[in-house]
Amino acid sequence: MRREGSRLYKKTNRLLFPPFLRPGDTVGVVSPASRVPYAELTEGLRILRDDWQLNVIEGDSLHATDGPFAGSDDLRRADLQRLFDDPSVRAVFASRGGYGCYRIADGLDLTGLLRHPKWLIGFSDITVLLSLFYRHGVASLHGIMPRQFGGPDRAESLESLRQWLFGEVPDLYAVKAHPLNRPGRATGPLIGGNLTMLINSIDTPTDVSYDGAVLFIEDIDETLFSLDRMMRQLHRSGRLAKLAGLVVGQFTDMRLNMSLPFGQDAYEIIASIVADYAYPVLFDLPAGHVDYNLTLPIGRTVQLDVSTEGGKVMF
């Protein structure tokens, strides 16, 4: 354990585990990917300031537009860089996902962040940045983003994120039994996020090691054919064979080809491709592009326990 200012932060599984937040801490909110109408962030910013009692720095990208993006690549990258370099900032929230992080990740310098570790929060397209943090030895949080904070059906998701950020870490997440589950036990660092972004990161500076890891995957608005292709790429590249375990989250709004039906749903596709491996597989974790989106600590060592009665992800 190492002291940073008046805080302690832990190095867990060779990763830096940033300090938990306290009321009065400074955090930043930026839009590193798609643009978002500022009005859609009003409630999320209010919750951060009033309910969580945090001092919020708003990035220039919250008000910027460049085609589908929240400002130019240079503007969005500079927004993140300022917060990464600022030792007073304790967490960086991505306002939303969409698309854009893939275009700016390689130009980011994490030197300042490594001196003063801080949380990065987001999911979907933000997976690229979560993987960048993991590559550089810093844990991050795959979770709900400020654009979604005010949703009436997302109160549990928001509470899950608050608990992780303020040090009220749950012992475990319990998941009901699923017919495609494969029983077993495994321990390893939790990696992953959006499957499309993981595939697009293979053999790039945001690729991560799958060796001995517990992989979490989720996705939205993909065809079943593309899902099969992505999973088979993980198989053909040898990455699936190296896992300690697999956690399958929500695959939302998957598109069907009505003229040429695939014949399997998303979970059946995944189960068939990992059928030859022996490690435990847990299906239907409530995390991903759904209202009930549990926060996951990317990089933290977890225990996966799957039985005929259900499964547990233990922290």
PATORMI-215203 format. One record per residue (C-alpha): residue number from 1; residue in one letter; x, y, z. Coordinates in nm, 4 decimals. Layout:
BEGIN
REC_num_residu_c1_c2_c3
REC_NUM_A_X_Y_Z $
...
//
This chain:
BEGIN
REC_num_residu_c1_c2_c3
REC_1_M_0.0000_0.0000_0.0000 $
REC_2_R_0.1355_0.3410_-0.0973 $
REC_3_R_0.0566_0.6853_0.0413 $
REC_4_E_-0.0457_0.9588_-0.2061 $
REC_5_G_-0.0991_1.2915_-0.0337 $
REC_6_S_-0.3339_1.2187_0.2550 $
REC_7_R_-0.4796_0.9168_0.0727 $
REC_8_L_-0.3852_0.5543_0.0544 $
REC_9_Y_-0.4187_0.3587_-0.2631 $
REC_10_K_-0.3664_-0.0102_-0.3104 $
REC_11_K_-0.1775_-0.1926_-0.5794 $
REC_12_T_-0.3969_-0.4953_-0.6501 $
REC_13_N_-0.2870_-0.7712_-0.8893 $
REC_14_R_-0.0083_-0.5346_-1.0032 $
REC_15_L_-0.2688_-0.2673_-1.0719 $
REC_16_L_-0.3107_0.0660_-0.9007 $
REC_17_F_-0.6452_0.0838_-0.7248 $
REC_18_P_-0.7336_0.4573_-0.7071 $
REC_19_P_-0.8505_0.6155_-0.3804 $
REC_20_F_-1.2212_0.6004_-0.3072 $
REC_21_L_-1.4078_0.9298_-0.3283 $
REC_22_R_-1.5213_1.1463_-0.0385 $
REC_23_P_-1.7655_1.4399_-0.0352 $
REC_24_G_-1.5827_1.7531_-0.1446 $
REC_25_D_-1.3531_1.5739_-0.3883 $
REC_26_T_-1.3029_1.7125_-0.7388 $
REC_27_V_-1.4113_1.5091_-1.0406 $
REC_28_G_-1.4342_1.5809_-1.4119 $
REC_29_V_-1.7026_1.5114_-1.6705 $
REC_30_V_-1.6115_1.5000_-2.0400 $
REC_31_S_-1.7528_1.3643_-2.3660 $
REC_32_P_-1.4689_1.1652_-2.5248 $
REC_33_A_-1.6880_1.0085_-2.7923 $
REC_34_S_-2.0260_1.1078_-2.9386 $
REC_35_R_-2.1805_1.4497_-2.8853 $
REC_36_V_-2.4624_1.4890_-2.6363 $
REC_37_P_-2.7111_1.7738_-2.5883 $
REC_38_Y_-2.6002_1.9516_-2.2709 $
REC_39_A_-2.9585_1.9510_-2.1397 $
REC_40_E_-2.9418_1.5710_-2.1188 $
REC_41_L_-2.6623_1.6026_-1.8624 $
REC_42_T_-2.8461_1.8393_-1.6275 $
REC_43_E_-2.9702_1.5754_-1.3858 $
REC_44_G_-2.6469_1.3791_-1.3886 $
REC_45_L_-2.4429_1.6878_-1.3080 $
REC_46_R_-2.6899_1.7799_-1.0332 $
REC_47_I_-2.6565_1.4362_-0.8748 $
REC_48_L_-2.2775_1.4619_-0.8744 $
REC_49_R_-2.2857_1.8086_-0.7184 $
REC_50_D_-2.5857_1.7989_-0.4859 $
REC_51_D_-2.6416_1.4340_-0.3947 $
REC_52_W_-2.2804_1.3145_-0.3972 $
REC_53_Q_-2.1396_1.6543_-0.2894 $
REC_54_L_-1.8564_1.6546_-0.5431 $
REC_55_N_-1.6835_1.9499_-0.7035 $
REC_56_V_-1.7388_1.9017_-1.0792 $
REC_57_I_-1.5140_2.0277_-1.3582 $
REC_58_E_-1.7010_2.0350_-1.6902 $
REC_59_G_-1.4927_1.9684_-1.9985 $
REC_60_D_-1.5153_2.1791_-2.3144 $
REC_61_S_-1.6414_1.8703_-2.4985 $
REC_62_L_-1.9736_1.8857_-2.3122 $
REC_63_H_-2.0636_2.1869_-2.5271 $
REC_64_A_-1.8806_2.0955_-2.8494 $
REC_65_T_-1.9966_1.9429_-3.1772 $
REC_66_D_-1.7992_1.8173_-3.4764 $
REC_67_G_-2.0220_1.5988_-3.6915 $
REC_68_P_-2.1248_1.3052_-3.4716 $
REC_69_F_-1.8497_1.3769_-3.2187 $
REC_70_A_-1.8321_1.5989_-2.9102 $
REC_71_G_-1.5807_1.8269_-3.0753 $
REC_72_S_-1.2717_1.7461_-3.2783 $
REC_73_D_-1.0403_1.4586_-3.1899 $
REC_74_D_-0.7861_1.7109_-3.0618 $
REC_75_L_-1.0422_1.8847_-2.8392 $
REC_76_R_-1.1716_1.5624_-2.6874 $
REC_77_R_-0.8212_1.4290_-2.6310 $
REC_78_A_-0.7107_1.7565_-2.4692 $
REC_79_D_-1.0187_1.7477_-2.2443 $
REC_80_L_-0.9194_1.4066_-2.1098 $
REC_81_Q_-0.5531_1.4972_-2.0880 $
REC_82_R_-0.6202_1.8011_-1.8680 $
REC_83_L_-0.8116_1.5890_-1.6198 $
REC_84_F_-0.5579_1.3058_-1.6273 $
REC_85_D_-0.2779_1.5546_-1.5535 $
REC_86_D_-0.4603_1.7421_-1.2760 $
REC_87_P_-0.3582_1.5915_-0.9380 $
REC_88_S_-0.6668_1.7398_-0.7700 $
REC_89_V_-0.9062_1.5382_-0.9893 $
REC_90_R_-1.0107_1.2107_-0.8252 $
REC_91_A_-1.2341_1.0663_-1.0980 $
REC_92_V_-1.3151_1.1199_-1.4655 $
REC_93_F_-1.6674_1.0450_-1.5891 $
REC_94_A_-1.7433_0.9942_-1.9570 $
REC_95_S_-2.0797_1.1627_-2.0150 $
REC_96_R_-2.1829_0.9003_-2.2703 $
REC_97_G_-2.0439_0.6471_-2.5163 $
REC_98_G_-2.1348_0.6263_-2.8827 $
REC_99_Y_-1.8192_0.6359_-3.0930 $
REC_100_G_-1.4966_0.8330_-3.0769 $
REC_101_C_-1.2599_0.6994_-2.8088 $
REC_102_Y_-1.0943_0.4711_-3.0623 $
REC_103_R_-0.9796_0.7822_-3.2521 $
REC_104_I_-0.8086_0.9537_-2.9573 $
REC_105_A_-0.6749_0.6788_-2.7283 $
REC_106_D_-0.3281_0.6512_-2.8817 $
REC_107_G_-0.2466_1.0194_-2.8250 $
REC_108_L_-0.3118_1.0163_-2.4509 $
REC_109_D_-0.0255_1.0424_-2.2012 $
REC_110_L_-0.0934_0.8678_-1.8692 $
REC_111_T_0.2262_0.9815_-1.6943 $
REC_112_G_0.0454_1.2282_-1.4689 $
REC_113_L_-0.2360_0.9847_-1.3988 $
REC_114_L_0.0097_0.7173_-1.2882 $
REC_115_R_0.1520_0.9630_-1.0348 $
REC_116_H_-0.1968_1.0460_-0.9066 $
REC_117_P_-0.4292_0.7516_-0.9872 $
REC_118_K_-0.7945_0.8376_-1.0400 $
REC_119_W_-1.1081_0.6537_-1.1443 $
REC_120_L_-1.2290_0.6415_-1.5024 $
REC_121_I_-1.5998_0.5618_-1.5357 $
REC_122_G_-1.7921_0.4551_-1.8451 $
REC_123_F_-1.8852_0.1653_-2.0700 $
REC_124_S_-1.9680_0.0841_-2.4339 $
REC_125_D_-1.7257_0.2887_-2.6509 $
REC_126_I_-1.5395_0.3833_-2.3311 $
REC_127_T_-1.4159_0.0215_-2.3228 $
REC_128_V_-1.1189_0.1415_-2.5287 $
REC_129_L_-1.0139_0.3763_-2.2483 $
REC_130_L_-1.0825_0.1172_-1.9772 $
REC_131_S_-0.8473_-0.1164_-2.1647 $
REC_132_L_-0.5887_0.1625_-2.1949 $
REC_133_F_-0.5979_0.2057_-1.8166 $
REC_134_Y_-0.5561_-0.1693_-1.7674 $
REC_135_R_-0.2600_-0.1752_-2.0052 $
REC_136_H_-0.0966_0.0963_-1.7927 $
REC_137_G_-0.1746_-0.0711_-1.4608 $
REC_138_V_-0.4709_0.1299_-1.3318 $
REC_139_A_-0.8107_-0.0115_-1.2337 $
REC_140_S_-1.1276_0.1524_-1.3701 $
REC_141_L_-1.5048_0.1168_-1.3482 $
REC_142_H_-1.7320_-0.0196_-1.6199 $
REC_143_G_-2.0567_0.1497_-1.5249 $
REC_144_I_-2.3394_0.3913_-1.5859 $
REC_145_M_-2.2579_0.7411_-1.7192 $
REC_146_P_-2.3985_1.0855_-1.6253 $
REC_147_R_-2.6272_1.1077_-1.9282 $
REC_148_Q_-2.8152_0.8122_-1.7778 $
REC_149_F_-2.8045_0.9121_-1.4107 $
REC_150_G_-3.1507_1.0647_-1.4021 $
REC_151_G_-3.3322_0.7727_-1.5637 $
REC_152_P_-3.6197_0.6509_-1.3413 $
REC_153_D_-3.5305_0.2867_-1.4127 $
REC_154_R_-3.1605_0.3291_-1.3400 $
REC_155_A_-3.1631_0.3988_-0.9665 $
REC_156_E_-3.0092_0.0602_-0.8838 $
REC_157_S_-2.7390_0.1081_-1.1465 $
REC_158_L_-2.6564_0.4503_-1.0062 $
REC_159_E_-2.6384_0.3151_-0.6519 $
REC_160_S_-2.4058_0.0379_-0.7710 $
REC_161_L_-2.1677_0.2990_-0.9122 $
REC_162_R_-2.1884_0.5173_-0.6010 $
REC_163_Q_-2.0978_0.2225_-0.3806 $
REC_164_W_-1.7878_0.1416_-0.5814 $
REC_165_L_-1.6729_0.5026_-0.5994 $
REC_166_F_-1.7223_0.5755_-0.2288 $
REC_167_G_-1.5704_0.2551_-0.0957 $
REC_168_E_-1.8874_0.0614_-0.0133 $
REC_169_V_-1.7671_-0.2299_-0.2230 $
REC_170_P_-2.0140_-0.5208_-0.2430 $
REC_171_D_-1.8939_-0.8673_-0.1470 $
REC_172_L_-2.0399_-1.0233_-0.4598 $
REC_173_Y_-2.2944_-1.0134_-0.7403 $
REC_174_A_-2.5289_-1.3133_-0.7453 $
REC_175_V_-2.6860_-1.4222_-1.0754 $
REC_176_K_-2.9719_-1.6667_-1.1231 $
REC_177_A_-2.9121_-2.0027_-1.2882 $
REC_178_H_-2.9042_-2.0091_-1.6662 $
REC_179_P_-2.9321_-2.3279_-1.8764 $
REC_180_L_-2.6150_-2.2423_-2.0706 $
REC_181_N_-2.3990_-2.1823_-1.7626 $
REC_182_R_-2.0922_-2.4039_-1.7212 $
REC_183_P_-2.0126_-2.4813_-1.3573 $
REC_184_G_-1.6722_-2.4257_-1.2084 $
REC_185_R_-1.4558_-2.1866_-1.0114 $
REC_186_A_-1.1960_-1.9400_-1.1313 $
REC_187_T_-0.9895_-1.6483_-1.0075 $
REC_188_G_-0.8290_-1.3792_-1.2188 $
REC_189_P_-0.8239_-1.0117_-1.3128 $
REC_190_L_-1.1506_-0.8892_-1.4588 $
REC_191_I_-1.1067_-0.7586_-1.8137 $
REC_192_G_-1.3377_-0.6699_-2.0996 $
REC_193_G_-1.6426_-0.4628_-2.1759 $
REC_194_N_-1.7995_-0.4012_-2.5149 $
REC_195_L_-1.7166_-0.6947_-2.7428 $
REC_196_T_-1.6963_-0.4890_-3.0628 $
REC_197_M_-1.4409_-0.2530_-2.9085 $
REC_198_L_-1.2397_-0.5446_-2.7698 $
REC_199_I_-1.2215_-0.7009_-3.1150 $
REC_200_N_-1.1234_-0.3697_-3.2739 $
REC_201_S_-0.8419_-0.3400_-3.0189 $
REC_202_I_-0.6713_-0.6692_-3.1039 $
REC_203_D_-0.3010_-0.6104_-3.1794 $
REC_204_T_-0.3312_-0.2390_-3.1042 $
REC_205_P_-0.2044_-0.0355_-2.8055 $
REC_206_T_-0.5395_-0.0924_-2.6313 $
REC_207_D_-0.5307_-0.4716_-2.6586 $
REC_208_V_-0.5034_-0.6476_-2.3218 $
REC_209_S_-0.3705_-0.9806_-2.2007 $
REC_210_Y_-0.6335_-1.2552_-2.1741 $
REC_211_D_-0.3965_-1.4918_-1.9933 $
REC_212_G_-0.5581_-1.6181_-1.6734 $
REC_213_A_-0.8237_-1.3447_-1.6848 $
REC_214_V_-1.1967_-1.3469_-1.6229 $
REC_215_L_-1.3401_-1.1908_-1.9385 $
REC_216_F_-1.6655_-0.9915_-1.9317 $
REC_217_I_-1.8433_-0.9180_-2.2616 $
REC_218_E_-2.1554_-0.7282_-2.3673 $
REC_219_D_-2.2807_-0.5560_-2.6836 $
REC_220_I_-2.5689_-0.3812_-2.8558 $
REC_221_D_-2.7173_-0.3474_-3.2027 $
REC_222_E_-2.5011_-0.6086_-3.3752 $
REC_223_T_-2.6128_-0.8834_-3.6105 $
REC_224_L_-2.5943_-1.2421_-3.4958 $
REC_225_F_-2.3548_-1.3042_-3.7847 $
REC_226_S_-2.1180_-1.0342_-3.6568 $
REC_227_L_-2.1378_-1.1751_-3.3035 $
REC_228_D_-2.0439_-1.5207_-3.4336 $
REC_229_R_-1.7567_-1.3687_-3.6323 $
REC_230_M_-1.6226_-1.1725_-3.3324 $
REC_231_M_-1.6373_-1.4692_-3.0978 $
REC_232_R_-1.4657_-1.6881_-3.3538 $
REC_233_Q_-1.1927_-1.4275_-3.3917 $
REC_234_L_-1.1267_-1.4515_-3.0177 $
REC_235_H_-1.1205_-1.8289_-3.0582 $
REC_236_R_-0.8935_-1.8326_-3.3654 $
REC_237_S_-0.6525_-1.5851_-3.2088 $
REC_238_G_-0.6097_-1.8135_-2.9077 $
REC_239_R_-0.7475_-1.5603_-2.6625 $
REC_240_L_-1.0457_-1.7677_-2.5477 $
REC_241_A_-0.8199_-2.0617_-2.4689 $
REC_242_K_-0.6169_-1.8498_-2.2267 $
REC_243_L_-0.9066_-1.7408_-2.0046 $
REC_244_A_-0.9700_-1.8441_-1.6454 $
REC_245_G_-1.3428_-1.7766_-1.6842 $
REC_246_L_-1.6060_-1.5981_-1.8912 $
REC_247_V_-1.8892_-1.3700_-1.7762 $
REC_248_V_-2.1523_-1.2898_-2.0386 $
REC_249_G_-2.3506_-0.9726_-1.9869 $
REC_250_Q_-2.6383_-0.8319_-2.1874 $
REC_251_F_-2.6527_-0.8496_-2.5675 $
REC_252_T_-2.9172_-0.5905_-2.6403 $
REC_253_D_-3.1200_-0.5255_-2.9570 $
REC_254_M_-2.9382_-0.7887_-3.1589 $
REC_255_R_-3.0413_-0.7693_-3.5241 $
REC_256_L_-3.1887_-1.0632_-3.7120 $
REC_257_N_-3.1363_-1.1360_-4.0795 $
REC_258_M_-3.4866_-1.2383_-4.1801 $
REC_259_S_-3.3855_-1.3610_-4.5273 $
REC_260_L_-3.1178_-1.5904_-4.3831 $
REC_261_P_-3.1958_-1.6792_-4.0202 $
REC_262_F_-2.8935_-1.7705_-3.8084 $
REC_263_G_-3.0704_-2.0368_-3.6038 $
REC_264_Q_-2.9162_-1.9458_-3.2678 $
REC_265_D_-2.9627_-1.6540_-3.0323 $
REC_266_A_-2.6731_-1.4515_-2.8928 $
REC_267_Y_-2.6136_-1.6653_-2.5857 $
REC_268_E_-2.6346_-1.9887_-2.7858 $
REC_269_I_-2.3717_-1.8571_-3.0278 $
REC_270_I_-2.1348_-1.7745_-2.7431 $
REC_271_A_-2.1955_-2.1069_-2.5664 $
REC_272_S_-2.1245_-2.3070_-2.8809 $
REC_273_I_-1.7936_-2.1301_-2.9456 $
REC_274_V_-1.6613_-2.1790_-2.5908 $
REC_275_A_-1.7942_-2.5347_-2.5645 $
REC_276_D_-1.4502_-2.6959_-2.5992 $
REC_277_Y_-1.3002_-2.5106_-2.3025 $
REC_278_A_-1.3223_-2.6242_-1.9409 $
REC_279_Y_-1.3419_-2.2943_-1.7524 $
REC_280_P_-1.6638_-2.1690_-1.5871 $
REC_281_V_-1.9033_-1.9590_-1.7921 $
REC_282_L_-2.1694_-1.7364_-1.6373 $
REC_283_F_-2.4537_-1.6027_-1.8522 $
REC_284_D_-2.6948_-1.3142_-1.8028 $
REC_285_L_-2.5049_-1.0861_-1.5668 $
REC_286_P_-2.7079_-0.7600_-1.5558 $
REC_287_A_-2.4405_-0.5354_-1.7043 $
REC_288_G_-2.4282_-0.3616_-2.0398 $
REC_289_H_-2.6757_-0.1586_-2.2446 $
REC_290_V_-2.9679_-0.2149_-2.0076 $
REC_291_D_-3.1346_-0.0125_-1.7324 $
REC_292_Y_-3.0011_-0.2435_-1.4606 $
REC_293_N_-2.6308_-0.2070_-1.5309 $
REC_294_L_-2.4113_-0.3241_-1.2435 $
REC_295_T_-2.0734_-0.1569_-1.2027 $
REC_296_L_-1.7720_-0.3782_-1.2704 $
REC_297_P_-1.4149_-0.3055_-1.1523 $
REC_298_I_-1.1951_-0.3611_-1.4569 $
REC_299_G_-0.8557_-0.4914_-1.3487 $
REC_300_R_-0.9558_-0.6046_-1.0014 $
REC_301_T_-0.8998_-0.9712_-0.9169 $
REC_302_V_-1.2361_-1.1468_-0.8877 $
REC_303_Q_-1.3559_-1.4940_-0.8079 $
REC_304_L_-1.6100_-1.6570_-1.0362 $
REC_305_D_-1.8199_-1.9393_-0.8883 $
REC_306_V_-2.0784_-2.1050_-1.1126 $
REC_307_S_-2.3005_-2.3948_-1.0084 $
REC_308_T_-2.6338_-2.5453_-1.1080 $
REC_309_E_-2.8000_-2.3081_-0.8595 $
REC_310_G_-2.6582_-1.9931_-1.0237 $
REC_311_G_-2.3389_-1.7938_-1.0212 $
REC_312_K_-2.1422_-1.5422_-0.8203 $
REC_313_V_-1.8844_-1.2813_-0.9102 $
REC_314_M_-1.6977_-1.2163_-0.5844 $
REC_315_F_-1.4748_-0.9168_-0.5139 $
//
